Amino acid sequence: MILVDSSVWIDYFKGAVTVQAERLDALLGKEPLMVGDLILTEVLQGFDGERDFHQARKLLTSLDVVEIGGREIAIQAARHFRALRRLGVTARKTIDTLIATFCIEKNHALLYSDRAFEPFVEHLGLRSALTPR
C-alpha cells in the first residue's frame, strides 16, 4: 500500500502540476492508498472555505485512514532520528519522522514531495512511491 503525504495532497488540491500530484491522480481509484491521521489533520486545516473542506474530507476519508503513531512507532521514530543525527543529518520535523518510520516499519511506500523524507530513503530504507519496486 501507499501512504500519501500532506505535501502531495496540498499540491493536488491546489491543482499544482507536479510529478507527485500527477502520480496521485493516476493512482486514485486504481491502487490502494492510505491517509495517515496526522496527514489528514495537516491537509484539512489548510482549507478556508467550508465547501472545499468538506469535499477534501470526503475524498480523504474515502481512503484507508490509518493511525501513524503509537508507542512502538514513537520509540522507533526516536531511534531513526538519532541514527540520522549520528550521520550528520537533522530530521526537520517530528511528524515527518513519525510518518517515515510508520512506512518503514509497515513496509509501505510513501508518496511525497517534501525533501525532508530523502534522508529516510537514503539511509533508513523508506520506499518512495515514485521509485519502481
Secondary structure as GFF3:
##gff-version 3
##sequence-region A 1 133
A	DSSP	beta_strand	2	4	.	.	.	ID=ss1
A	DSSP	alpha_helix	6	14	.	.	.	ID=ss2
A	DSSP	alpha_helix	19	27	.	.	.	ID=ss3
A	DSSP	beta_strand	33	36	.	.	.	ID=ss4
A	DSSP	alpha_helix	37	44	.	.	.	ID=ss5
A	DSSP	alpha_helix	50	61	.	.	.	ID=ss6
A	DSSP	beta_strand	64	66	.	.	.	ID=ss7
A	DSSP	alpha_helix	71	86	.	.	.	ID=ss8
A	DSSP	alpha_helix	94	106	.	.	.	ID=ss9
A	DSSP	beta_strand	109	111	.	.	.	ID=ss10
A	DSSP	three_ten_helix	115	117	.	.	.	ID=ss11
A	DSSP	alpha_helix	118	124	.	.	.	ID=ss12
A	DSSP	beta_strand	127	128	.	.	.	ID=ss13
###
